[in-house]
Amino acid sequence: MVNQYPLSDKLHADTYTVENQPPALQDINYYLSDTALMEATQREGGSWAQEKLQRCGGFCGSTAAIKLGWQANHTKPELITHDHYGNRIDEVGYHPAYHYLMKHAIKNQLHSLPWIDDKKGTHVARAALNYMQTQTEAGHGCPITMSFAGIPTLRLDSKVAKDWVPKVTNDIYDPDNKPYASKSGCTIGMGMTEIQGGSDVRTNSTQAHAIGQHGSGEAYELVGHKFFLSAPMSDAFLMLAQAKAGISCFLVPRWRPDGSKNPLQLIRLKDKMGNVSNASAETELRGAFAWLLGDEGRGIANILEMVALTRFDCVIGSAGAMRQASIQAIHHCRHRVAFGNKLVQQPLMKNVLADLALESEAAVALGMRLARALDSSGEVKSEQSIVRLGTAVGKYWVCKRTPNHAYEAMECLGGSGVMETTLMARMYREAPVNSIWEGSGNVQCLDVLRVMQKEPDCLQSYLDEVMLAKGANRIFDSYATQLNNELKSNDQLQFRARRLVEGLALAMQASLLIRTGNNQVSDAFCATRLGHASGHTYGLMPIGFDCDAIIERAFHA
Ligand SMILES: Cc1cc2nc3c(=O)[nH]c(=O)nc-3n(C[C@H](O)[C@H](O)[C@H](O)COP(=O)(O)OP(=O)(O)OC[C@H]3O[C@@H](n4cnc5c(N)ncnc54)[C@H](O)[C@@H]3O)c2cc1C
């Protein structure tokens, strides 16, 4: 009898051919393929870090690193409140990939570079490193950022700083849940938000009682709760609580100095729509041991030293997210054919892709400029002003631009962009987070108003920098004049705040792009963001711009 099966197998196989699909976007160097990043790093003073940036760029875009990002998000962190014997342990279990990414970040000083190296440009170099690693996986960036940002607040007390700063800035990642004295590397988290209020931390109800003496570096006990506590496996947390003299800032270790478990108890992990690899917990403080940092009653000002830096990292993180979304879209459209032509060659798609690239380049230009301001703020007053005002402006604008950018990039991939098997789905869910935490959009706008009213010199320094581009682009000049006029009016400032902050952001981004000297990019940016051609979606670039050149600059084929 003749066997029919081989014939029918062949027929089935012939119905299914994989074609017109792009190759996986992997094994690319996130530094060397990013002209805007390389130029910004050089321009802002980080060129000495080339070798490290190239090495880390190679790792971040490697197949292996991208796989780690998938794994870290696929397996959610798990809360383990008690051990087998019933002892309270308050542990969080992570996939080994998460630990690997943490280890890589810490080994490459993403948490410490500006604090351990007094070279000029360390904030710039670190920002570039962070910008690349967040593209591989964003969630683990949370504890890295908090550890980095916590250092100025830890330094408010010399005794605490002596014990903690060397461990927090060390380039050894030690995830073990054990007393800090026995660890060579520690990480830091932050607890401000409570159930009744997050933006308005003055409503914090957690109580702090001095165990003995009152004062900085002295021991207190905290009783209360925190509604959001990200990276709850950190070795210590900067927290706000009400002491006798008002809201104060504390360092709450996971273990007490005598080696016993500190009653900082994890109630549950939040079930988040994005930022999945990063655990965020609800906690109770049942008489948790803490050291006061700085004066009692100065808590908000003291923790803001940390918050200013976490906000800066939100700008860099969102700029990185837009970079990754842009290259995903460009890569797909370079390989996908529809209606007989590559998508990247279709005029309408060119307009969208080039526009996405403009947004990404403007974001990294602003982020890296802020990094230089951080590097110079110790010596130059006007740079302090750029940090003060520019961080709030950038946090508002760059983070707020990210979700819609992610969505447009996703649409460039068509239906495949919606699939959980592409990076786009994860990026889309991650995109709103930077705007919401660390002071949501409106809170940033109110902060800008506060600076304008209380520190008018900051606004002047900021505008002086914007005006360095005067005379190079007609649209920019008239936008800047209009913005100046709007800023002069004190009428209903809160109601108009978003409009003013958007204006400040766009004016600075345009000014930076004009001064970086790529006219294709700056002219197109001014036309689409500042001029009559500006609109609410991507792909509205007027006729006459070289989209091919903008796309090619964004991501070398
Ligand atoms: C994934 C994730 C992780 C987090 N991790 C931490 C953490 O580790 N530690 C921590 O302390 N917090 C953390 N948070 C909390 C976060 O910082 C707060 O959610 C945020 O600050 C907003 O506070 P809220 O949720 O209480 O909102 P609310 O303060 O209730 O604000 C709600 C909205 O009102 C707006 N608003 C507030 N005041 C005004 C006003 N005067 N005028 C106009 N609009 C206003 C805000 O901008 C916001 O859009 C995390 C949040 C998320 C999403």
PDBQT file of the ligand as one rigid body, heavy atoms in Angstrom, charges set to zero:
ROOT
HETATM    1  C1  LIG A 601       4.706  52.503  39.756  1.00  0.00    +0.000 C 
HETATM    2  C2  LIG A 601       4.712  53.481  40.886  1.00  0.00    +0.000 A 
HETATM    3  C3  LIG A 601       5.682  53.396  41.858  1.00  0.00    +0.000 A 
HETATM    4  C4  LIG A 601       5.726  54.321  42.903  1.00  0.00    +0.000 A 
HETATM    5  N1  LIG A 601       6.716  54.215  43.849  1.00  0.00    +0.000 NA
HETATM    6  C5  LIG A 601       6.740  55.089  44.884  1.00  0.00    +0.000 A 
HETATM    7  C6  LIG A 601       7.757  55.014  45.894  1.00  0.00    +0.000 A 
HETATM    8  O1  LIG A 601       8.660  54.178  45.839  1.00  0.00    +0.000 OA
HETATM    9  N2  LIG A 601       7.713  55.871  46.920  1.00  0.00    +0.000 N 
HETATM   10  C7  LIG A 601       6.751  56.835  47.022  1.00  0.00    +0.000 A 
HETATM   11  O2  LIG A 601       6.788  57.594  47.976  1.00  0.00    +0.000 OA
HETATM   12  N3  LIG A 601       5.777  56.936  46.089  1.00  0.00    +0.000 NA
HETATM   13  C8  LIG A 601       5.753  56.099  45.027  1.00  0.00    +0.000 A 
HETATM   14  N4  LIG A 601       4.762  56.196  44.069  1.00  0.00    +0.000 N 
HETATM   15  C9  LIG A 601       3.671  57.121  44.286  1.00  0.00    +0.000 C 
HETATM   16  C10 LIG A 601       3.702  58.341  43.398  1.00  0.00    +0.000 C 
HETATM   17  O3  LIG A 601       4.830  59.143  43.651  1.00  0.00    +0.000 OA
HETATM   18  C11 LIG A 601       2.376  59.066  43.624  1.00  0.00    +0.000 C 
HETATM   19  O4  LIG A 601       1.358  58.229  43.123  1.00  0.00    +0.000 OA
HETATM   20  C12 LIG A 601       2.340  60.415  42.943  1.00  0.00    +0.000 C 
HETATM   21  O5  LIG A 601       3.251  61.281  43.562  1.00  0.00    +0.000 OA
HETATM   22  C13 LIG A 601       0.929  61.038  42.986  1.00  0.00    +0.000 C 
HETATM   23  O6  LIG A 601       0.393  60.976  44.264  1.00  0.00    +0.000 OA
HETATM   24  P1  LIG A 601      -1.068  60.359  44.495  1.00  0.00    +0.000 P 
HETATM   25  O7  LIG A 601      -1.102  59.016  43.845  1.00  0.00    +0.000 OA
HETATM   26  O8  LIG A 601      -1.391  60.414  45.937  1.00  0.00    +0.000 OA
HETATM   27  O9  LIG A 601      -2.029  61.282  43.681  1.00  0.00    +0.000 OA
HETATM   28  P2  LIG A 601      -2.679  62.705  44.164  1.00  0.00    +0.000 P 
HETATM   29  O10 LIG A 601      -1.701  63.433  44.994  1.00  0.00    +0.000 OA
HETATM   30  O11 LIG A 601      -3.995  62.386  44.731  1.00  0.00    +0.000 OA
HETATM   31  O12 LIG A 601      -2.818  63.398  42.777  1.00  0.00    +0.000 OA
HETATM   32  C14 LIG A 601      -3.781  63.020  41.798  1.00  0.00    +0.000 C 
HETATM   33  C15 LIG A 601      -3.663  63.979  40.619  1.00  0.00    +0.000 C 
HETATM   34  O13 LIG A 601      -3.941  65.295  41.036  1.00  0.00    +0.000 OA
HETATM   35  C16 LIG A 601      -2.939  66.180  40.609  1.00  0.00    +0.000 C 
HETATM   36  N5  LIG A 601      -2.829  67.256  41.577  1.00  0.00    +0.000 N 
HETATM   37  C17 LIG A 601      -2.404  67.184  42.853  1.00  0.00    +0.000 A 
HETATM   38  N6  LIG A 601      -2.417  68.395  43.421  1.00  0.00    +0.000 NA
HETATM   39  C18 LIG A 601      -2.877  69.274  42.497  1.00  0.00    +0.000 A 
HETATM   40  C19 LIG A 601      -3.123  70.686  42.469  1.00  0.00    +0.000 A 
HETATM   41  N7  LIG A 601      -2.889  71.460  43.538  1.00  0.00    +0.000 N 
HETATM   42  N8  LIG A 601      -3.573  71.244  41.328  1.00  0.00    +0.000 NA
HETATM   43  C20 LIG A 601      -3.788  70.487  40.232  1.00  0.00    +0.000 A 
HETATM   44  N9  LIG A 601      -3.586  69.159  40.201  1.00  0.00    +0.000 NA
HETATM   45  C21 LIG A 601      -3.128  68.550  41.310  1.00  0.00    +0.000 A 
HETATM   46  C22 LIG A 601      -1.686  65.342  40.470  1.00  0.00    +0.000 C 
HETATM   47  O14 LIG A 601      -0.796  65.922  39.535  1.00  0.00    +0.000 OA
HETATM   48  C23 LIG A 601      -2.265  64.025  39.998  1.00  0.00    +0.000 C 
HETATM   49  O15 LIG A 601      -2.386  64.044  38.591  1.00  0.00    +0.000 OA
HETATM   50  C24 LIG A 601       4.731  55.316  42.993  1.00  0.00    +0.000 A 
HETATM   51  C25 LIG A 601       3.753  55.398  42.005  1.00  0.00    +0.000 A 
HETATM   52  C26 LIG A 601       3.744  54.513  40.961  1.00  0.00    +0.000 A 
HETATM   53  C27 LIG A 601       2.686  54.639  39.909  1.00  0.00    +0.000 C 
ENDROOT
TORSDOF 0
